Amino acid sequence: MVDINATIPLLGPISSTVQEVLSTVSLLVGGIFGIYVITLIVRLIFFKKILDFYKGLNVSMKRIEAKVDKLGKKRK
């Protein structure tokens, strides 16, 4: 069985690297303001996806409306 105390020296460099990365991310994000900015970016991305969906839906509705108008004209 592996001694747990033997693995502690191996975790030292890994933990310091992770700590440096987390501190850099924390510095860049900047607390509550950073969370607000990230939330704003995510909402803008989802808004753009929804807007693209509605534009496609609008084009489809116009195409269907044109087909219905053609069928109505043929009946008369």
Phi, psi and omega per residue, in radians:
M1 nan 2.519 -3.080
V2 -1.418 2.391 3.099
D3 -1.331 2.239 -3.106
I4 -1.111 -0.645 -3.129
N5 -1.171 -0.364 3.115
A6 -1.297 -0.401 -3.125
T7 -1.511 -0.260 -3.104
I8 -1.078 -0.763 3.102
P9 -1.094 -0.478 3.118
L10 -1.279 -0.496 -3.102
L11 -1.442 -0.258 -3.103
G12 -1.002 -0.980 -3.140
P13 -1.105 -0.632 3.135
I14 -1.150 -0.782 -3.114
S15 -1.168 -0.635 3.122
S16 -1.190 -0.645 3.099
T17 -1.144 -0.790 3.121
V18 -1.094 -0.704 -3.141
Q19 -1.130 -0.709 3.107
E20 -1.120 -0.742 3.136
V21 -1.122 -0.780 -3.137
L22 -1.139 -0.667 3.121
S23 -1.189 -0.638 3.091
T24 -1.146 -0.780 3.116
V25 -1.104 -0.730 3.120
S26 -1.088 -0.702 3.126
L27 -1.163 -0.726 -3.129
L28 -1.206 -0.722 -3.097
V29 -1.270 -0.798 3.017
G30 1.402 0.741 2.991
G31 1.238 -2.395 -3.059
I32 -1.129 -0.683 3.108
F33 -1.071 -0.709 3.112
G34 -1.110 -0.714 3.101
I35 -1.099 -0.699 3.112
Y36 -1.091 -0.772 -3.137
V37 -1.135 -0.759 3.122
I38 -1.090 -0.756 3.112
T39 -1.084 -0.712 3.126
L40 -1.106 -0.750 3.127
I41 -1.108 -0.765 3.128
V42 -1.094 -0.742 3.135
R43 -1.131 -0.667 3.115
L44 -1.146 -0.667 3.112
I45 -1.121 -0.805 3.129
F46 -1.157 -0.629 3.103
F47 -1.100 -0.715 3.121
K48 -1.128 -0.703 3.115
K49 -1.112 -0.736 3.134
I50 -1.156 -0.704 3.123
L51 -1.105 -0.741 3.092
D52 -1.088 -0.688 3.108
F53 -1.089 -0.783 -3.124
Y54 -1.192 -0.589 3.071
K55 -1.116 -0.749 3.086
G56 -1.112 -0.679 3.106
L57 -1.128 -0.683 3.119
N58 -1.117 -0.741 3.105
V59 -1.098 -0.749 3.130
S60 -1.112 -0.717 3.131
M61 -1.130 -0.684 3.117
K62 -1.149 -0.686 3.122
R63 -1.120 -0.777 3.128
I64 -1.152 -0.681 3.128
E65 -1.104 -0.693 3.109
A66 -1.127 -0.696 3.108
K67 -1.139 -0.702 3.125
V68 -1.145 -0.684 3.103
D69 -1.116 -0.689 3.108
K70 -1.111 -0.733 3.116
L71 -1.140 -0.634 3.112
G72 -1.174 -0.627 3.140
K73 -1.254 -0.580 3.137
K74 -1.218 -0.539 -3.118
R75 -1.253 -0.530 -3.056
K76 -1.401 nan nan
